[in-house]
């Protein structure tokens, strides 16, 4: 069983379950949860300016303990630099696509509000160049390579790396974590 620290970053492909796991870890450990998407997205799917995003992330990480979920390399020095643990949800492409499709359809159907009033739509998800499903298909392998490279970067040698290759392994690990 792997232990986990007090400043945890959860990473993985879109649809891997980063936010769900980070929320559960935060709740289980009684520490704040920071969702990078909430800090990144402005109304109308507009990205926050880089300096605005960095300031938001720095403020959110001012606490001694937290869980963060997200894949924003432009703030990796802030998140990974302060973290003591990275949990990588390194699931197979079929697993990711299944989970991402289910999530996207549910969000579009229920019109769930995400960040800054943004909502997913079936048109955008299925028939747009901005489709999250299309993005996943075209970026899955390169994203995995970038994580493998980042995890060997000497700047992050201090991190405890926990890599899960299946949802079942992640669920077992979470269930087996000692109480905080």
N, C-alpha and C positions, 0 to 999 in steps of 0.2 A: 504494500500500500504506500502510495506517495503522500507525503505531507504537503501542505500548502502554506504559503506565507501570509503576510498582512497586506501586501500591495500586489494585487493579482491582475494580470492582463489576459483576457480570453480572446483568442484570435481564431480565424478560420474563414472559409469561403462564405459568401452570402448564402444564407439559408442553412448554415451548419448548426445553428442553435446557440450562437455566442451570447446573445442577449438573455435567453432563457437560462443558460448555465450561469452567467454572471449574476443575474438576479437571485438565483437559488443560492449561490455561494455567499452573496452579500447578506441575504436573509439568514442563512444558516450560521454565519459568523458574526452577525450583528454589526456590519460595516456598510458604508455607503456604496451605492452602485452608480457608476458613471457610464452613460450610453453615448459613445462618440457621435453616433448619427444625430442625436438630439442637439449636440453642440455644433454640428457641421451644417445641417440643413436649415435654410431660411424659407420663408413662404414661397410658394410657386416653384418648388424644387430648385431654388437658387442656392449655390454653395456659399458659405460664409467666406469672407476674405481671409487669406492665410493668417494675417496678423490677428484678426478677430478670433479665429479658431484657436490659435496658439494661446491667446490670453484666456479664453474660456477654459481650455484644457488645463492650463497652469493653475487657474483658480480652483478648478474642481479637484485637482490633485494636491492641494495644499494640506489636506488632512494627512494623518499618519497611516491610516488604514483605508483601503478601498478595493473595489473590483471595477475594472474597466473592460468594456467590450468594444471592439472595432478594429479596422484594418488600415487606418490612415497613416501611411508612411511619413507624411509631412509633419506628424507630431510624435513619431516613434521615439525620437530622442527624449521627449518629455515623459511618455508613458513607460517605455521599456527602461529608460534611464533611471526612473524612480522605483520601478517595480522590483519585487524580489522573486516573482513567479510568473511564468508564461504558460498558460494552458492552451495548447494547439489542438483544435478539433479538425483533424486531418482525415476526413471521411472520403470515401470513394465518390466519384462523379455521379454514378446512379443514385446513391444515397442523398447527395446534396441536391440533385435535380428533383428528386421526389419530394424532399422536405421543402425546397424552395417553391415548387409548383403548388403544393398544398397551402403553404403560407400565403403566397401571392393571390391565389384564388379566394381564400378565406378573407383576406384583407379587402380585395376588390368587391366581393359579394356583400360584406358587412359595412363597407365604406368606413372602415376603421381609421380614425385620425391618427397619424403618425407624429411627425415633428413639425412644428410651426404651421399646423393646419393642413399639411400635405396628406394626400390619400393616394393609394395605388388604384389604378383602373385596369380593366381587362384590355382595353385598347392599347394603353401604354405598355402593359406587361407582355402582350402577345403580338401586337402588330406595329411596333415602333422600333426605331433604331436605338431607343433608350431602354429597351426591354431588359429587365434584370435577368431573365432566363437566357436571352441571347448573350448578354455580358458574361454570364457564368460559363456558358459553353465555350466562349472564345478566350476566357482568361483563367480558367481553372488550373491548367498546367503551369502557366507562368507564375501565378500566385503561389503555388506550392514551391516552385523553385526559389522565388524571392524569400519565402519563409526559411527554407533550408539555408540559404545564404545568410540571411539576417541572424539566424541562430548561431552561426559560427563567427559572427563579427566580434572582435575582441572587446568592443565597447559594452557588449552585453554578456560577457563571461560570468558576471555575478549572478545571472538569472538561474533559477531552478526551472528546468523545462519539463513539462508534463505533456506528452503527446498521446492523444487518443485517436485510434483508427476506426472506431465503431461507436455508434450510439450506445450499444450495450456496455462497452468498456467504460464509457463516460458515466453512465448511470450507476454501474458497480462502484466506480471510484468515488463518486459523490456520496453514495450510500455508506461507504466504508470510511469516510473521513472522520477523524476523531472530533468530538464536540469542541467548540471553541472555549 
